[in-house]
Amino acid sequence: MATVTVTHQIDNQFQIDVRGHQLRVDQPRKGGAGEAGPTPTELFVASLAACVGHYATSFLRRHEQPYQGLQVACDWAMRAAQPARVGRIDLRVIPPSELPERLQAGLAAAIEQCTVHNSLRRPPPVTIRLAGVPAAVAVAAEG
């Protein structure tokens, strides 16, 4: 099992530690000044787009097609109803050059293998526990 650690820094900023890499997330401030990083939700959507990009470039590389500069444009919106969550994500994979017709279906199939997308299609169980709190108290808090 892999571990990610998130540590509060200041205000709404958190540092994420992943395999020796550090990322920072933050929340928008009025006027937009002083933001230290994307929001956790933006990072969630960006991880989907980056994963799709990984599978697309891997396919292009395997088929000896240009892949440098491939882009994944991502439009997304929050859902207005409660609970707060992402309500829509639209991705467009933009290869750096025109893809031969014979490879288009293959690229689409390769993109469908994206691990993040598959995790959204079949979500894993998520448990959230309070450290140092008896299990009975934590269960009562969930209800």
N, C-alpha and C positions, 0 to 999 in steps of 0.2 A: 504494500500500500504506500502511495506517495504522500508526502506531507507538504502543505502550504501553511505558512504562518503569517498572520496579519496583526500588526501592532499599531495602536493609536500613537500618533505623533503630536499633533496640535490641532486645535479647532476640529474641523471635519476631515483632516488628513490622516491617512493610514499608509503604512509601509507594508508591502507584500514581499515576502521572501519565498522564492521558488528556486530550488536547486542552485543556490548561490547567486541568483539574479535578484535584483531589487526593483520593484515598481512602486509608484506612488499613486494613490487615488485620492480624490478630493470631491467636494461638492461646489457647484457654482456659487459665487458671491455676487451680491448686487453690484452691477457695473462690470462684472467679469474680471476685475483686477485681482491679482494675487492667487489665481488658481494654480495648484501644484501638480495637477494631473487630471486625467479623465475621471468621470464618476464610475463607480462600480458597474452601473448599468451600461455605460458606454463601453467599458472594458469587456463586458459580457458579449455585447453585439460585435465588437471588434474581434473577439476571439473566434466567433463564428466566421466572419469574413476572412480572417487570416487562415483558418483551417481550410476553408474552401479554396483559397489561393494556393495553399500548400499542395492539395490534391490536384489542382489544375496544372501547376507548374511541373509536378512529378509526371503527370501524363504527357505533357508537351515534351519534356526532356526525354522520356522513354521513346517517343515517336520522332525524335530529332527535329522538333519544331522550335521556332523561336519562343522563348519564355521570359527572357530578361525584360523587365518593365511591365509584366502582366499586372493588371489591376482588378480589384474587386470593389465595385462601387456599392455602397450599402445605404439604403434609405430605411428608416425605422421610426416607429412612433409608439408612445406609451398608450395603454388602454385607459380610457376615461373611467371605467367602472372599477370598483374595489374588488379584490385587493389590487394594489398598485403592481403593475407588471408590464412588460413589453407586450404590445398588442399586435404588432405587425413588423415583419422584417422582409425587405425586398432586396435581393442581391443580383448584381449584374457582373458576370465575369467578362473582362475585356482583354482578350489576348493581344500581344504586342503587334501581331500581323494577322492577316486573314487566314483562317484555319481551313484547310482543304475539306470539302464536303464529306469525304470518306472517313474523316476523323471526328466529325462533330458529335455523332451519337456516342462515340467512345469517351470523348471529353465529358459529356453530360453524365455518363454512367460513372466515370471516375470521381466526379465532384460529389455524386450521391454517396460516396464512401466516407465523406467527411465525418470524423469522430464527434465533433461538437454537434453537428446537425443530427447525427444518429442518437446522441444523448438527449436531444430535445424531443425527438420522435418517440423514444422509449426512455422516459426519465428514470434515473436511478432513485432508489429510496434515499431520502435525506433525513438525517436525524440531527437535532440540535439539542445539546445538553448543557446545563449550567455546571461548570466545574465546582466541586466542593459542596454541591447541594444534593441532599438525599434524593434518590430516584423518585420516591413517592411525591415529594414537593415539586420536582420538575414535571412529572406527569400531570399533577393538578394544575400547574401553570399553563400546560398545553390545552387543557379543556376549556 
